[in-house]
């Protein structure tokens, strides 16, 4: 991977393994590119929040309190990752 992967690829990589071929390429790139390695580390710091959101999504069909919690977590993630934009 000669060029830096886009933000979407880095986020997907930070959230866990998806495609072993792509993951291998991204891992190799991260060894060579400190900037991208720092970005993935930043994204991984939010992994607990992403995990909470996944759990809330699974509970989406539950009664109202689960939906309220999901909305709160989505807003928190947007604020954390995008500074409130999106």
C-alpha positions in Angstrom: 0.0 0.0 0.0 1.9 3.0 -1.3 -0.6 5.7 -0.4 -2.3 6.3 2.9 -5.7 4.5 3.2 -8.7 6.8 3.5 -10.3 7.5 6.8 -13.0 5.0 6.2 -10.5 2.1 5.8 -8.6 3.2 9.0 -11.9 3.3 11.0 -12.9 -0.1 9.7 -9.5 -1.4 10.7 -9.6 0.2 14.1 -13.0 -1.4 14.8 -11.7 -4.9 14.3 -10.8 -7.4 11.6 -13.0 -7.5 8.5 -11.0 -8.7 5.5 -7.7 -10.5 6.1 -6.3 -9.3 2.8 -7.1 -5.7 3.5 -6.1 -6.0 7.1 -2.7 -7.3 6.1 -2.1 -4.4 3.8 -3.2 -1.9 6.3 -1.0 -3.5 9.0 2.0 -3.3 6.7 1.2 0.4 5.9 0.9 1.2 9.7 4.4 -0.1 10.3 5.8 2.4 7.8 3.4 5.4 8.4 3.5 7.0 11.8 0.6 9.4 10.9 -1.8 6.6 10.0 -0.6 4.5 13.0 -1.4 7.4 15.3 -4.9 7.8 13.7 -5.7 4.1 14.2 -4.6 4.4 17.8 -6.9 7.4 18.3 -9.8 5.5 16.8 -9.0 2.4 18.9 -9.2 4.6 22.0 -12.9 5.0 21.2 -13.4 1.2 20.8 -15.2 0.9 24.1 -17.8 3.5 22.8 -18.1 1.6 19.5 -18.7 -1.6 21.5 -21.4 0.1 23.5 -23.1 1.2 20.3 -23.0 -2.3 18.8 -24.6 -3.6 22.0 -27.3 -0.9 21.8 -28.0 -1.6 18.2 -28.6 -5.3 19.0 -31.1 -4.1 21.7 -32.8 -1.7 19.2 -35.9 -3.9 19.0 -36.4 -3.7 22.8 -38.7 -1.2 24.5 -38.2 2.6 24.5 -35.3 2.8 27.0 -33.0 0.9 24.7 -33.8 3.3 21.8 -33.1 6.3 24.1 -29.8 4.8 25.1 -28.8 4.1 21.4 -29.6 7.7 20.5 -27.4 9.0 23.4 -24.5 6.7 22.4 -24.8 7.8 18.7 -24.7 11.4 19.7 -21.7 10.8 22.0 -19.8 8.9 19.2 -20.5 11.7 16.7 -19.2 14.3 19.1 -16.2 12.3 20.0 -15.2 11.4 16.5 -16.4 14.3 14.5 -16.7 17.2 17.0 -20.5 17.2 16.6 -20.6 17.2 12.8 -22.4 14.5 10.8 
